[in-house]
């Protein structure tokens, strides 16, 4: 992981996607291949932490689009505005280090415009 990229592992036996594991949790294989994640997912669980206004943050469990989950901080918005089901994107920030993962809320894809005329 580096330069705003997120890598995960996929079991070569059962194709299960995992994040930072030594064994596949499904078949217990050690034959895991590294893959690049697209960096988008959906919040599964969120916890707002910190009592002072300058130190508040949102810790979230995120279901990634490739099928694995991870825990990370959601930045850029007040912690109490982060909701379950919100789409998030991997981001690089001033606070990030070599092992830090930071996410921001991102807009869901817009549906295509309906064909014209709309009554068809």
mmCIF file of the C-alpha atoms, coordinates in Angstrom:
data_MODEL
# 
_entry.id   MODEL 
# 
loop_
_atom_site.group_PDB 
_atom_site.id 
_atom_site.type_symbol 
_atom_site.label_atom_id 
_atom_site.label_alt_id 
_atom_site.label_comp_id 
_atom_site.label_asym_id 
_atom_site.label_entity_id 
_atom_site.label_seq_id 
_atom_site.pdbx_PDB_ins_code 
_atom_site.Cartn_x 
_atom_site.Cartn_y 
_atom_site.Cartn_z 
_atom_site.occupancy 
_atom_site.B_iso_or_equiv 
_atom_site.pdbx_formal_charge 
_atom_site.auth_seq_id 
_atom_site.auth_comp_id 
_atom_site.auth_asym_id 
_atom_site.auth_atom_id 
_atom_site.pdbx_PDB_model_num 
ATOM 1   C CA . UNK A 1 1   ? 0.000   0.000   0.000   1.00 0.00 ? 1   UNK A CA 1 
ATOM 2   C CA . UNK A 1 2   ? 1.426   3.366   -0.893  1.00 0.00 ? 2   UNK A CA 1 
ATOM 3   C CA . UNK A 1 3   ? 0.812   6.510   -2.888  1.00 0.00 ? 3   UNK A CA 1 
ATOM 4   C CA . UNK A 1 4   ? -2.937  6.409   -2.353  1.00 0.00 ? 4   UNK A CA 1 
ATOM 5   C CA . UNK A 1 5   ? -3.227  2.778   -3.425  1.00 0.00 ? 5   UNK A CA 1 
ATOM 6   C CA . UNK A 1 6   ? -4.896  0.034   -1.433  1.00 0.00 ? 6   UNK A CA 1 
ATOM 7   C CA . UNK A 1 7   ? -3.926  -3.610  -1.891  1.00 0.00 ? 7   UNK A CA 1 
ATOM 8   C CA . UNK A 1 8   ? -5.835  -6.609  -0.597  1.00 0.00 ? 8   UNK A CA 1 
ATOM 9   C CA . UNK A 1 9   ? -5.401  -10.355 -0.909  1.00 0.00 ? 9   UNK A CA 1 
ATOM 10  C CA . UNK A 1 10  ? -7.515  -12.917 -2.767  1.00 0.00 ? 10  UNK A CA 1 
ATOM 11  C CA . UNK A 1 11  ? -7.371  -16.634 -2.044  1.00 0.00 ? 11  UNK A CA 1 
ATOM 12  C CA . UNK A 1 12  ? -6.248  -18.572 -5.106  1.00 0.00 ? 12  UNK A CA 1 
ATOM 13  C CA . UNK A 1 13  ? -8.296  -21.598 -4.023  1.00 0.00 ? 13  UNK A CA 1 
ATOM 14  C CA . UNK A 1 14  ? -11.734 -20.220 -3.147  1.00 0.00 ? 14  UNK A CA 1 
ATOM 15  C CA . UNK A 1 15  ? -11.427 -16.608 -4.486  1.00 0.00 ? 15  UNK A CA 1 
ATOM 16  C CA . UNK A 1 16  ? -12.307 -15.041 -1.086  1.00 0.00 ? 16  UNK A CA 1 
ATOM 17  C CA . UNK A 1 17  ? -11.092 -11.442 -0.745  1.00 0.00 ? 17  UNK A CA 1 
ATOM 18  C CA . UNK A 1 18  ? -9.359  -10.574 2.558   1.00 0.00 ? 18  UNK A CA 1 
ATOM 19  C CA . UNK A 1 19  ? -7.421  -7.672  4.045   1.00 0.00 ? 19  UNK A CA 1 
ATOM 20  C CA . UNK A 1 20  ? -4.115  -8.220  5.859   1.00 0.00 ? 20  UNK A CA 1 
ATOM 21  C CA . UNK A 1 21  ? -4.469  -11.925 6.656   1.00 0.00 ? 21  UNK A CA 1 
ATOM 22  C CA . UNK A 1 22  ? -2.060  -14.852 6.776   1.00 0.00 ? 22  UNK A CA 1 
ATOM 23  C CA . UNK A 1 23  ? -4.732  -17.477 6.076   1.00 0.00 ? 23  UNK A CA 1 
ATOM 24  C CA . UNK A 1 24  ? -7.947  -17.495 4.096   1.00 0.00 ? 24  UNK A CA 1 
ATOM 25  C CA . UNK A 1 25  ? -10.821 -17.392 6.639   1.00 0.00 ? 25  UNK A CA 1 
ATOM 26  C CA . UNK A 1 26  ? -12.926 -19.716 4.440   1.00 0.00 ? 26  UNK A CA 1 
ATOM 27  C CA . UNK A 1 27  ? -10.581 -22.531 3.369   1.00 0.00 ? 27  UNK A CA 1 
ATOM 28  C CA . UNK A 1 28  ? -7.464  -21.827 5.534   1.00 0.00 ? 28  UNK A CA 1 
ATOM 29  C CA . UNK A 1 29  ? -5.201  -21.667 2.478   1.00 0.00 ? 29  UNK A CA 1 
ATOM 30  C CA . UNK A 1 30  ? -1.964  -19.680 2.669   1.00 0.00 ? 30  UNK A CA 1 
ATOM 31  C CA . UNK A 1 31  ? -1.958  -19.188 -1.112  1.00 0.00 ? 31  UNK A CA 1 
ATOM 32  C CA . UNK A 1 32  ? -3.062  -15.527 -1.228  1.00 0.00 ? 32  UNK A CA 1 
ATOM 33  C CA . UNK A 1 33  ? -2.436  -13.226 -4.207  1.00 0.00 ? 33  UNK A CA 1 
ATOM 34  C CA . UNK A 1 34  ? -2.184  -9.434  -3.937  1.00 0.00 ? 34  UNK A CA 1 
ATOM 35  C CA . UNK A 1 35  ? -4.646  -7.290  -5.938  1.00 0.00 ? 35  UNK A CA 1 
ATOM 36  C CA . UNK A 1 36  ? -5.197  -3.553  -6.279  1.00 0.00 ? 36  UNK A CA 1 
ATOM 37  C CA . UNK A 1 37  ? -8.478  -2.246  -4.867  1.00 0.00 ? 37  UNK A CA 1 
ATOM 38  C CA . UNK A 1 38  ? -10.530 0.432   -6.618  1.00 0.00 ? 38  UNK A CA 1 
ATOM 39  C CA . UNK A 1 39  ? -10.643 2.225   -3.232  1.00 0.00 ? 39  UNK A CA 1 
ATOM 40  C CA . UNK A 1 40  ? -14.425 2.570   -2.881  1.00 0.00 ? 40  UNK A CA 1 
ATOM 41  C CA . UNK A 1 41  ? -16.858 0.998   -0.463  1.00 0.00 ? 41  UNK A CA 1 
ATOM 42  C CA . UNK A 1 42  ? -19.864 1.463   1.800   1.00 0.00 ? 42  UNK A CA 1 
ATOM 43  C CA . UNK A 1 43  ? -19.970 2.127   5.548   1.00 0.00 ? 43  UNK A CA 1 
ATOM 44  C CA . UNK A 1 44  ? -21.213 -0.897  7.503   1.00 0.00 ? 44  UNK A CA 1 
ATOM 45  C CA . UNK A 1 45  ? -20.727 0.446   11.049  1.00 0.00 ? 45  UNK A CA 1 
ATOM 46  C CA . UNK A 1 46  ? -19.648 3.833   12.391  1.00 0.00 ? 46  UNK A CA 1 
ATOM 47  C CA . UNK A 1 47  ? -18.543 5.180   15.766  1.00 0.00 ? 47  UNK A CA 1 
ATOM 48  C CA . UNK A 1 48  ? -18.011 8.874   16.565  1.00 0.00 ? 48  UNK A CA 1 
ATOM 49  C CA . UNK A 1 49  ? -15.154 9.303   19.050  1.00 0.00 ? 49  UNK A CA 1 
ATOM 50  C CA . UNK A 1 50  ? -13.568 12.179  20.940  1.00 0.00 ? 50  UNK A CA 1 
ATOM 51  C CA . UNK A 1 51  ? -15.067 14.652  23.369  1.00 0.00 ? 51  UNK A CA 1 
ATOM 52  C CA . UNK A 1 52  ? -13.294 17.866  22.447  1.00 0.00 ? 52  UNK A CA 1 
ATOM 53  C CA . UNK A 1 53  ? -14.315 19.543  19.163  1.00 0.00 ? 53  UNK A CA 1 
ATOM 54  C CA . UNK A 1 54  ? -10.809 19.487  17.677  1.00 0.00 ? 54  UNK A CA 1 
ATOM 55  C CA . UNK A 1 55  ? -10.232 15.791  18.382  1.00 0.00 ? 55  UNK A CA 1 
ATOM 56  C CA . UNK A 1 56  ? -13.464 14.223  17.132  1.00 0.00 ? 56  UNK A CA 1 
ATOM 57  C CA . UNK A 1 57  ? -13.350 11.629  14.391  1.00 0.00 ? 57  UNK A CA 1 
ATOM 58  C CA . UNK A 1 58  ? -15.490 8.912   12.865  1.00 0.00 ? 58  UNK A CA 1 
ATOM 59  C CA . UNK A 1 59  ? -14.189 5.345   12.977  1.00 0.00 ? 59  UNK A CA 1 
ATOM 60  C CA . UNK A 1 60  ? -15.929 3.102   10.461  1.00 0.00 ? 60  UNK A CA 1 
ATOM 61  C CA . UNK A 1 61  ? -16.074 -0.489  9.334   1.00 0.00 ? 61  UNK A CA 1 
ATOM 62  C CA . UNK A 1 62  ? -16.182 -0.326  5.543   1.00 0.00 ? 62  UNK A CA 1 
ATOM 63  C CA . UNK A 1 63  ? -17.360 -3.019  3.122   1.00 0.00 ? 63  UNK A CA 1 
ATOM 64  C CA . UNK A 1 64  ? -15.124 -2.600  0.089   1.00 0.00 ? 64  UNK A CA 1 
ATOM 65  C CA . UNK A 1 65  ? -16.476 -3.221  -3.419  1.00 0.00 ? 65  UNK A CA 1 
ATOM 66  C CA . UNK A 1 66  ? -14.117 -6.184  -3.941  1.00 0.00 ? 66  UNK A CA 1 
ATOM 67  C CA . UNK A 1 67  ? -15.715 -8.143  -1.077  1.00 0.00 ? 67  UNK A CA 1 
ATOM 68  C CA . UNK A 1 68  ? -13.439 -7.572  1.923   1.00 0.00 ? 68  UNK A CA 1 
ATOM 69  C CA . UNK A 1 69  ? -13.919 -5.232  4.884   1.00 0.00 ? 69  UNK A CA 1 
ATOM 70  C CA . UNK A 1 70  ? -11.598 -3.016  6.901   1.00 0.00 ? 70  UNK A CA 1 
ATOM 71  C CA . UNK A 1 71  ? -11.652 -0.420  9.688   1.00 0.00 ? 71  UNK A CA 1 
ATOM 72  C CA . UNK A 1 72  ? -10.625 3.160   9.021   1.00 0.00 ? 72  UNK A CA 1 
ATOM 73  C CA . UNK A 1 73  ? -11.231 6.828   9.810   1.00 0.00 ? 73  UNK A CA 1 
ATOM 74  C CA . UNK A 1 74  ? -13.655 8.928   7.758   1.00 0.00 ? 74  UNK A CA 1 
ATOM 75  C CA . UNK A 1 75  ? -12.395 12.509  7.428   1.00 0.00 ? 75  UNK A CA 1 
ATOM 76  C CA . UNK A 1 76  ? -13.614 15.772  5.954   1.00 0.00 ? 76  UNK A CA 1 
ATOM 77  C CA . UNK A 1 77  ? -17.036 15.861  7.630   1.00 0.00 ? 77  UNK A CA 1 
ATOM 78  C CA . UNK A 1 78  ? -18.316 16.135  11.216  1.00 0.00 ? 78  UNK A CA 1 
ATOM 79  C CA . UNK A 1 79  ? -18.340 12.629  12.777  1.00 0.00 ? 79  UNK A CA 1 
ATOM 80  C CA . UNK A 1 80  ? -22.050 12.717  13.594  1.00 0.00 ? 80  UNK A CA 1 
ATOM 81  C CA . UNK A 1 81  ? -22.953 13.228  9.914   1.00 0.00 ? 81  UNK A CA 1 
ATOM 82  C CA . UNK A 1 82  ? -21.391 9.922   8.802   1.00 0.00 ? 82  UNK A CA 1 
ATOM 83  C CA . UNK A 1 83  ? -24.149 7.338   8.270   1.00 0.00 ? 83  UNK A CA 1 
ATOM 84  C CA . UNK A 1 84  ? -24.387 3.602   7.657   1.00 0.00 ? 84  UNK A CA 1 
ATOM 85  C CA . UNK A 1 85  ? -24.771 2.900   3.944   1.00 0.00 ? 85  UNK A CA 1 
ATOM 86  C CA . UNK A 1 86  ? -22.889 6.037   2.860   1.00 0.00 ? 86  UNK A CA 1 
ATOM 87  C CA . UNK A 1 87  ? -20.436 5.509   -0.027  1.00 0.00 ? 87  UNK A CA 1 
ATOM 88  C CA . UNK A 1 88  ? -16.783 6.300   0.751   1.00 0.00 ? 88  UNK A CA 1 
ATOM 89  C CA . UNK A 1 89  ? -13.563 6.706   -1.269  1.00 0.00 ? 89  UNK A CA 1 
ATOM 90  C CA . UNK A 1 90  ? -9.949  6.189   -0.251  1.00 0.00 ? 90  UNK A CA 1 
ATOM 91  C CA . UNK A 1 91  ? -8.100  9.483   0.096   1.00 0.00 ? 91  UNK A CA 1 
ATOM 92  C CA . UNK A 1 92  ? -4.650  10.789  0.865   1.00 0.00 ? 92  UNK A CA 1 
ATOM 93  C CA . UNK A 1 93  ? -4.384  13.337  3.613   1.00 0.00 ? 93  UNK A CA 1 
ATOM 94  C CA . UNK A 1 94  ? -1.948  15.239  5.744   1.00 0.00 ? 94  UNK A CA 1 
ATOM 95  C CA . UNK A 1 95  ? -2.656  12.855  8.624   1.00 0.00 ? 95  UNK A CA 1 
ATOM 96  C CA . UNK A 1 96  ? -1.917  9.721   6.616   1.00 0.00 ? 96  UNK A CA 1 
ATOM 97  C CA . UNK A 1 97  ? 1.158   7.670   7.261   1.00 0.00 ? 97  UNK A CA 1 
ATOM 98  C CA . UNK A 1 98  ? 2.485   4.507   5.675   1.00 0.00 ? 98  UNK A CA 1 
ATOM 99  C CA . UNK A 1 99  ? -0.042  2.349   7.577   1.00 0.00 ? 99  UNK A CA 1 
ATOM 100 C CA . UNK A 1 100 ? -2.933  4.849   7.818   1.00 0.00 ? 100 UNK A CA 1 
ATOM 101 C CA . UNK A 1 101 ? -6.041  4.494   5.697   1.00 0.00 ? 101 UNK A CA 1 
ATOM 102 C CA . UNK A 1 102 ? -8.290  7.522   5.379   1.00 0.00 ? 102 UNK A CA 1 
ATOM 103 C CA . UNK A 1 103 ? -11.629 7.708   3.606   1.00 0.00 ? 103 UNK A CA 1 
ATOM 104 C CA . UNK A 1 104 ? -13.938 10.559  2.580   1.00 0.00 ? 104 UNK A CA 1 
ATOM 105 C CA . UNK A 1 105 ? -17.625 10.483  1.794   1.00 0.00 ? 105 UNK A CA 1 
ATOM 106 C CA . UNK A 1 106 ? -18.152 10.348  -1.954  1.00 0.00 ? 106 UNK A CA 1 
ATOM 107 C CA . UNK A 1 107 ? -21.179 10.917  -4.116  1.00 0.00 ? 107 UNK A CA 1 
ATOM 108 C CA . UNK A 1 108 ? -22.985 7.836   -5.412  1.00 0.00 ? 108 UNK A CA 1 
ATOM 109 C CA . UNK A 1 109 ? -23.002 7.489   -9.191  1.00 0.00 ? 109 UNK A CA 1 
ATOM 110 C CA . UNK A 1 110 ? -25.811 9.450   -10.795 1.00 0.00 ? 110 UNK A CA 1 
ATOM 111 C CA . UNK A 1 111 ? -28.346 7.449   -12.825 1.00 0.00 ? 111 UNK A CA 1 
ATOM 112 C CA . UNK A 1 112 ? -28.361 8.186   -16.544 1.00 0.00 ? 112 UNK A CA 1 
ATOM 113 C CA . UNK A 1 113 ? -30.846 10.716  -17.812 1.00 0.00 ? 113 UNK A CA 1 
ATOM 114 C CA . UNK A 1 114 ? -34.138 9.186   -18.949 1.00 0.00 ? 114 UNK A CA 1 
ATOM 115 C CA . UNK A 1 115 ? -34.632 8.993   -22.695 1.00 0.00 ? 115 UNK A CA 1 
ATOM 116 C CA . UNK A 1 116 ? -36.437 11.909  -24.246 1.00 0.00 ? 116 UNK A CA 1 
ATOM 117 C CA . UNK A 1 117 ? -39.415 12.250  -24.275 1.00 0.00 ? 117 UNK A CA 1 
ATOM 118 C CA . UNK A 1 118 ? -39.961 10.945  -20.725 1.00 0.00 ? 118 UNK A CA 1 
ATOM 119 C CA . UNK A 1 119 ? -43.406 9.456   -21.475 1.00 0.00 ? 119 UNK A CA 1 
ATOM 120 C CA . UNK A 1 120 ? -42.046 6.684   -23.701 1.00 0.00 ? 120 UNK A CA 1 
# 
